[in-house]
């Protein structure tokens, strides 16, 4: 009995330091994990605030601390795209795909990075990157047939890109049919987007209206229709976008932006339109898929013109052109305002 007790006490003395060491290691690991999570969360917060330089800095540090975390690399890819750092975006996305080769979303974003690189490359290089773009979108769809963002990207590519780059409407039509079989609203959006690429605007209008009537559920695509309709001054469609957007994403600032545009196009409630656009400028992120501040100032100018206040309109157009010197709508509006 004594021998057994002594033996048990010996084991206990031996195990105590091991347990304490194990606990210390676990605490260190948990602390490290928390720091990594904090790095990713901080990067996400900076990204959401449109502070992309800070987001990139934080995400680089997080990626160094946890090099096999593909989620960090995906957000870093998105950050680089917002900063128009296309080589860096490609590099981050390629690393993410290498870590998670079965992820549909990672292939989709690698395709987007390749696509931007293609758009900003010389002809020969652009062809190579364009083919890579399509390959990644196709892979994303094969991995997840209900990744509609990837499906729409693939269809848009095939409708817009020439055969030498791997595109072609002959490829897009069966893809549109497959999309429609999975989701009617997404199918109508796809068909409308394809007609838009071909500048068949009457057909695009019809399909986009059907997509909204079929209750398209993706905010990005609903508000993309809003951008299309606003640029074509189609007030009824803009208003339909507003109503659809408020149902599926009531807190999204784009809903208020497009409601303001609808009021301006119909020359209704100028004061409310101005308030909504000012609120959009304060709240909305500066991000792909969101109307840029220059466009908000352009519509403010239109609103002032509707009221006969040419001086205030000219000031808004000048701000729009200063923010985006390539904005043709603002350039033309400013030119006309100066004549008045």
C-alpha positions as CSV (number, residue, x, y, z in Angstrom):
1,X,0.0,0.0,0.0
2,X,2.9,2.4,0.9
3,X,4.8,1.4,-2.2
4,X,1.7,2.1,-4.3
5,X,1.1,5.5,-2.6
6,X,4.8,6.5,-3.1
7,X,4.7,5.4,-6.7
8,X,1.5,7.5,-7.2
9,X,3.1,10.5,-5.6
10,X,6.2,10.1,-7.8
11,X,4.0,10.1,-10.9
12,X,2.1,13.1,-9.6
13,X,5.4,15.1,-9.1
14,X,6.5,14.1,-12.6
15,X,3.3,15.1,-14.2
16,X,2.8,18.5,-12.5
17,X,5.6,20.3,-14.4
18,X,4.6,18.6,-17.7
19,X,1.0,19.8,-17.2
20,X,2.2,23.3,-16.4
21,X,4.4,23.3,-19.5
22,X,1.5,22.0,-21.6
23,X,-0.8,24.7,-20.2
24,X,1.8,27.4,-21.0
25,X,2.1,26.1,-24.5
26,X,-1.6,26.1,-25.0
27,X,-1.9,29.6,-23.6
28,X,0.8,30.7,-26.1
29,X,-0.9,29.0,-29.0
30,X,-4.2,30.6,-28.0
31,X,-2.6,34.0,-27.7
32,X,-1.0,33.6,-31.1
33,X,-4.3,32.5,-32.6
34,X,-6.0,35.5,-31.0
35,X,-3.4,37.8,-32.4
36,X,-3.8,36.3,-35.8
37,X,-7.6,36.6,-35.6
38,X,-7.2,40.2,-34.4
39,X,-4.9,40.9,-37.4
40,X,-7.5,39.6,-39.8
41,X,-10.3,41.3,-38.1
42,X,-8.4,44.6,-38.0
43,X,-7.7,44.2,-41.7
44,X,-11.3,43.5,-42.4
45,X,-12.3,46.6,-40.4
46,X,-9.9,48.8,-42.4
47,X,-11.1,47.3,-45.6
48,X,-14.8,48.0,-44.8
49,X,-13.8,51.6,-43.9
50,X,-12.2,51.9,-47.4
51,X,-8.8,52.4,-45.8
52,X,-7.1,50.0,-48.2
53,X,-3.5,51.1,-47.5
54,X,-4.0,50.3,-43.8
55,X,-5.8,47.1,-44.7
56,X,-3.0,45.9,-46.8
57,X,-0.4,46.6,-44.1
58,X,-2.4,44.7,-41.5
59,X,-3.2,41.8,-43.8
60,X,0.5,41.5,-44.8
61,X,1.4,41.1,-41.1
62,X,-1.4,38.7,-40.6
63,X,-0.3,36.6,-43.6
64,X,3.3,36.5,-42.3
65,X,2.1,35.3,-38.9
66,X,-0.2,32.7,-40.5
67,X,1.0,31.9,-44.0
68,X,-1.4,29.1,-44.6
69,X,-4.5,31.0,-43.9
70,X,-6.2,31.4,-47.3
71,X,-8.9,33.7,-45.9
72,X,-6.3,36.3,-45.2
73,X,-5.0,36.0,-48.7
74,X,-8.4,36.3,-50.2
75,X,-9.1,39.6,-48.4
76,X,-5.6,40.8,-49.4
77,X,-6.5,40.0,-53.0
78,X,-9.7,42.1,-52.7
79,X,-7.6,44.9,-51.1
80,X,-5.1,44.9,-53.9
81,X,-7.8,45.0,-56.5
82,X,-9.3,48.1,-54.9
83,X,-5.9,49.7,-54.9
84,X,-5.4,48.7,-58.6
85,X,-2.3,46.7,-57.6
86,X,-3.0,43.9,-60.1
87,X,0.2,42.0,-59.9
88,X,0.0,41.8,-56.1
89,X,-3.7,40.8,-56.4
90,X,-2.8,37.9,-58.7
91,X,0.0,36.8,-56.4
92,X,-2.2,36.7,-53.3
93,X,-5.0,34.9,-55.2
94,X,-2.7,32.3,-56.6
95,X,-1.4,31.6,-53.1
96,X,-5.0,31.3,-51.8
97,X,-5.9,28.8,-54.5
98,X,-2.8,26.8,-53.9
99,X,-3.8,26.5,-50.3
100,X,-7.5,25.7,-51.0
101,X,-7.7,24.3,-54.5
102,X,-11.2,23.0,-54.0
103,X,-12.6,26.5,-53.1
104,X,-15.0,27.9,-55.7
105,X,-14.7,31.4,-54.2
106,X,-10.9,31.4,-54.4
107,X,-10.9,30.4,-58.0
108,X,-13.5,33.1,-58.7
109,X,-11.3,35.8,-57.2
110,X,-8.2,34.5,-59.0
111,X,-10.2,34.8,-62.2
112,X,-11.1,38.4,-61.3
113,X,-7.5,39.2,-60.5
114,X,-6.4,37.7,-63.9
115,X,-9.2,39.7,-65.6
116,X,-8.0,43.0,-64.2
117,X,-4.4,42.1,-65.1
118,X,-5.6,41.3,-68.7
119,X,-7.4,44.7,-68.9
120,X,-4.1,46.5,-68.0
121,X,-1.6,44.5,-70.1
122,X,-0.2,44.7,-73.6
123,X,-2.1,42.8,-76.3
124,X,-0.1,39.6,-76.1
125,X,0.0,39.4,-72.3
126,X,-3.7,40.3,-72.2
127,X,-4.6,37.3,-74.3
128,X,-2.7,35.0,-72.0
129,X,-4.3,36.5,-68.9
130,X,-7.7,36.5,-70.5
131,X,-7.5,32.8,-71.1
132,X,-6.5,32.2,-67.5
133,X,-9.4,34.4,-66.4
134,X,-11.9,32.2,-68.2
135,X,-10.3,29.0,-66.9
136,X,-10.6,30.2,-63.3
137,X,-14.2,31.2,-63.7
138,X,-15.0,27.8,-65.3
139,X,-13.2,26.0,-62.4
140,X,-15.2,28.0,-59.9
141,X,-18.5,27.0,-61.5
142,X,-17.5,23.4,-61.7
143,X,-16.6,23.3,-58.0
144,X,-19.9,25.0,-57.0
145,X,-22.7,25.2,-59.6
146,X,-24.6,27.6,-57.4
147,X,-21.8,30.2,-57.2
148,X,-23.8,32.6,-59.2
149,X,-21.2,35.4,-58.9
150,X,-18.8,33.1,-60.7
151,X,-21.4,32.0,-63.2
152,X,-22.2,35.6,-64.1
153,X,-18.6,36.5,-64.4
154,X,-18.0,33.5,-66.8
155,X,-21.1,34.5,-68.9
156,X,-20.0,38.1,-69.1
157,X,-16.6,37.1,-70.2
158,X,-17.9,34.8,-72.9
159,X,-20.3,37.5,-74.2
160,X,-17.7,40.2,-74.2
161,X,-14.4,38.5,-75.1
162,X,-13.5,37.4,-78.6
163,X,-12.8,33.8,-79.6
164,X,-9.1,34.3,-79.7
165,X,-9.2,35.2,-76.0
166,X,-11.4,32.1,-75.3
167,X,-14.7,33.8,-75.3
168,X,-17.7,33.7,-77.6
169,X,-21.5,34.0,-77.3
170,X,-21.8,30.4,-78.6
171,X,-20.3,29.4,-75.2
172,X,-22.4,31.9,-73.3
173,X,-25.9,30.8,-74.5
174,X,-25.8,27.3,-72.9
175,X,-24.3,28.8,-69.8
176,X,-27.2,31.2,-69.6
177,X,-29.7,28.3,-70.0
178,X,-28.0,26.4,-67.2
179,X,-28.1,29.4,-65.0
180,X,-31.8,29.9,-65.7
181,X,-32.5,26.3,-64.8
182,X,-31.0,26.9,-61.4
183,X,-32.5,30.3,-60.7
184,X,-34.9,32.1,-63.1
185,X,-33.9,35.6,-61.9
186,X,-30.2,34.9,-62.3
187,X,-30.9,33.6,-65.7
188,X,-32.7,36.8,-66.8
189,X,-29.9,38.9,-65.4
190,X,-27.3,36.8,-67.3
191,X,-29.3,37.2,-70.5
192,X,-29.6,40.9,-70.0
193,X,-26.0,41.3,-69.2
194,X,-25.0,39.5,-72.3
195,X,-27.3,41.7,-74.4
196,X,-25.7,44.7,-72.7
197,X,-22.3,43.6,-73.8
198,X,-23.6,43.4,-77.4
199,X,-25.2,46.9,-77.0
200,X,-28.6,45.4,-77.7
201,X,-30.2,47.7,-75.1
202,X,-33.9,47.0,-75.8
203,X,-33.3,43.3,-75.2
204,X,-31.2,44.1,-72.1
205,X,-33.9,46.3,-70.7
206,X,-36.5,43.5,-71.1
207,X,-34.3,40.9,-69.4
208,X,-33.2,43.1,-66.6
209,X,-36.9,44.0,-65.8
210,X,-37.7,40.3,-65.8
211,X,-34.8,39.7,-63.4
212,X,-36.2,42.3,-61.0
213,X,-39.8,41.0,-61.3
214,X,-38.5,37.4,-60.6
215,X,-37.0,38.8,-57.3
216,X,-33.3,38.8,-58.0
217,X,-31.8,38.3,-54.6
218,X,-28.1,39.3,-55.1
219,X,-27.6,42.9,-54.1
220,X,-24.5,43.3,-56.3
221,X,-26.5,42.3,-59.4
222,X,-29.6,44.3,-58.4
223,X,-27.6,47.5,-58.0
224,X,-25.6,46.7,-61.2
225,X,-28.9,47.0,-63.0
226,X,-29.4,50.3,-61.2
227,X,-26.2,51.6,-62.6
228,X,-27.2,50.5,-66.1
229,X,-30.6,52.1,-65.8
230,X,-29.3,55.4,-64.2
231,X,-26.8,55.8,-67.0
232,X,-29.6,55.3,-69.5
233,X,-31.9,57.7,-67.6
234,X,-34.5,54.9,-67.2
235,X,-36.4,56.2,-64.2
236,X,-38.9,53.3,-63.9
237,X,-36.2,50.7,-63.8
238,X,-34.1,52.7,-61.3
239,X,-37.1,52.9,-59.0
240,X,-37.7,49.1,-59.4
241,X,-34.0,48.6,-58.4
242,X,-34.5,50.8,-55.3
243,X,-37.6,48.8,-54.2
244,X,-35.8,45.4,-54.9
245,X,-32.7,46.6,-53.1
246,X,-34.5,47.8,-50.0
247,X,-36.2,44.4,-49.7
248,X,-33.0,42.4,-49.8
249,X,-30.5,44.8,-48.3
250,X,-32.3,47.6,-46.4
251,X,-29.1,48.9,-44.8
252,X,-27.2,49.1,-48.1
253,X,-26.5,52.8,-48.9
254,X,-26.9,52.1,-52.6
255,X,-30.7,51.9,-52.1
256,X,-30.8,55.5,-51.1
257,X,-28.5,56.6,-53.9
258,X,-30.7,55.0,-56.6
259,X,-33.9,56.4,-55.0
260,X,-32.3,59.9,-55.2
261,X,-31.5,59.2,-58.9
262,X,-35.1,58.1,-59.5
263,X,-36.4,61.4,-58.0
264,X,-34.0,63.5,-60.0
265,X,-34.9,61.7,-63.3
266,X,-38.5,62.3,-62.6
267,X,-37.9,65.8,-61.2
268,X,-39.6,64.9,-57.9
269,X,-38.7,66.0,-54.3
270,X,-35.4,67.8,-55.0
271,X,-34.8,68.3,-51.3
272,X,-35.1,64.7,-50.4
273,X,-32.9,63.7,-53.4
274,X,-30.2,66.0,-52.2
275,X,-30.4,64.7,-48.7
276,X,-30.1,61.1,-49.8
277,X,-27.1,61.8,-52.0
278,X,-25.3,63.7,-49.2
279,X,-26.0,60.8,-46.9
280,X,-24.6,58.4,-49.5
281,X,-21.4,60.4,-49.8
282,X,-21.0,60.2,-46.0
283,X,-21.8,56.5,-45.6
284,X,-20.9,54.5,-48.7
285,X,-17.6,52.7,-49.0
286,X,-15.3,53.6,-52.0
287,X,-15.4,50.2,-53.5
288,X,-16.0,48.4,-56.8
289,X,-19.7,47.8,-57.2
290,X,-20.6,51.1,-55.5
291,X,-21.3,54.3,-57.4
292,X,-18.2,56.5,-57.0
293,X,-18.4,59.9,-55.2
294,X,-17.9,61.5,-58.6
295,X,-21.3,60.1,-59.7
296,X,-23.0,61.3,-56.6
297,X,-21.8,64.8,-57.3
298,X,-22.9,64.5,-60.9
299,X,-26.4,63.7,-59.8
300,X,-26.3,66.5,-57.3
301,X,-25.5,68.7,-60.3
302,X,-28.4,67.4,-62.2
303,X,-30.7,68.0,-59.2
304,X,-29.6,71.6,-59.0
305,X,-30.1,72.0,-62.8
306,X,-33.6,70.8,-62.4
307,X,-34.1,73.6,-59.9
308,X,-32.6,76.2,-62.2
309,X,-29.5,76.7,-60.0
310,X,-26.9,76.6,-62.7
311,X,-24.1,78.0,-60.4
312,X,-24.6,75.2,-57.8
313,X,-24.8,72.6,-60.6
314,X,-21.6,73.8,-62.1
315,X,-19.9,73.4,-58.7
316,X,-21.0,69.8,-58.4
317,X,-19.9,69.0,-61.9
318,X,-16.5,70.5,-61.3
319,X,-16.2,68.4,-58.1
320,X,-17.2,65.3,-60.1
321,X,-14.6,66.0,-62.8
322,X,-11.9,66.7,-60.2
323,X,-12.6,63.3,-58.5
324,X,-12.8,61.4,-61.8
325,X,-11.2,63.3,-64.8
326,X,-12.3,60.5,-67.1
327,X,-16.0,60.7,-66.2
328,X,-17.6,61.6,-69.6
329,X,-21.1,62.3,-68.1
330,X,-19.7,64.9,-65.7
331,X,-17.4,66.4,-68.4
332,X,-20.3,66.9,-70.8
333,X,-22.6,68.2,-68.1
334,X,-19.9,70.7,-67.0
335,X,-19.3,71.8,-70.6
336,X,-23.0,72.5,-71.0
337,X,-23.3,74.2,-67.7
338,X,-20.5,76.6,-68.6
339,X,-22.4,77.6,-71.7
340,X,-25.5,78.5,-69.7
